[in-house]
Amino acid sequence: MKIEVTSLNSSNISKLSFISDDGESFLIVTFNNGSVYKYLNVSLEAILTVLRSTSVGSAFNQIIKNHYEVVKINGAAE
């Protein structure tokens, strides 16, 4: 299963991609500054809660950030 959302009510996140395949699931988050992170083992329930919220960024920070293992895929210059 793949869910990709590019039309978000967020000043910080430009794209969310949820992928679930063969028992593995992860969320790829593209931020407006160009940084891309992969969050491992994110549940479908968690991503749906984020997407249904009135503030995607706030919900992401409360539900996903610092709660799942993360790998930086690429990013803006530091």
C-alpha positions as CSV (number, residue, x, y, z in Angstrom):
1,M,0.0,0.0,0.0
2,K,1.2,3.5,-0.7
3,I,-0.4,6.8,0.3
4,E,1.2,10.0,-1.0
5,V,-0.1,13.4,0.0
6,T,1.3,16.6,-1.5
7,S,-1.6,19.0,-0.7
8,L,-1.1,19.6,3.0
9,N,-2.2,22.3,5.5
10,S,1.3,22.8,6.7
11,S,3.9,25.6,6.7
12,N,6.7,23.1,7.3
13,I,5.9,19.9,5.5
14,S,5.4,19.7,1.7
15,K,4.9,16.0,1.2
16,L,4.1,12.8,3.1
17,S,4.5,9.3,1.6
18,F,3.4,6.3,3.6
19,I,4.5,2.9,2.3
20,S,3.6,-0.5,3.7
21,D,4.8,-3.7,2.1
22,D,5.6,-7.2,3.4
23,G,5.1,-6.3,7.0
24,E,7.3,-3.2,6.9
25,S,6.0,0.3,7.0
26,F,7.6,3.7,6.8
27,L,6.8,7.3,6.3
28,I,8.9,9.6,4.1
29,V,8.5,13.3,5.0
30,T,9.7,16.1,2.7
31,F,10.0,19.4,4.4
32,N,9.7,22.8,2.7
33,N,13.4,23.4,3.2
34,G,14.2,20.3,1.0
35,S,15.1,17.9,3.8
36,V,13.8,14.4,3.4
37,Y,13.5,11.9,6.3
38,K,12.3,8.3,6.5
39,Y,10.5,7.3,9.7
40,L,10.5,3.6,10.3
41,N,7.7,1.3,11.4
42,V,5.0,4.1,11.4
43,S,1.5,2.7,11.7
44,L,-1.2,3.4,9.3
45,E,-3.3,4.7,12.2
46,A,-0.6,7.2,13.1
47,I,-0.3,8.7,9.6
48,L,-4.1,8.8,9.2
49,T,-4.4,10.7,12.5
50,V,-1.8,13.2,11.3
51,L,-3.6,13.7,7.9
52,R,-7.0,14.2,9.5
53,S,-5.7,16.8,12.0
54,T,-6.4,20.5,11.5
55,S,-2.6,21.2,11.7
56,V,-0.5,18.5,10.0
57,G,2.7,19.9,11.3
58,S,1.6,20.0,15.0
59,A,0.1,16.5,14.7
60,F,3.3,15.3,13.1
61,N,5.4,16.8,15.9
62,Q,3.2,15.2,18.6
63,I,2.6,11.7,17.0
64,I,5.6,11.0,14.7
65,K,8.6,13.1,15.5
66,N,10.8,11.7,18.3
67,H,8.5,8.6,18.6
68,Y,9.9,6.6,15.6
69,E,13.4,5.7,14.4
70,V,14.4,8.1,11.7
71,V,16.9,8.2,8.9
72,K,17.9,11.3,7.0
73,I,17.6,10.7,3.3
74,N,18.7,14.0,2.0
75,G,18.6,17.6,3.1
76,A,19.2,21.2,2.9
77,A,22.7,22.6,3.6
78,E,23.4,22.8,7.3
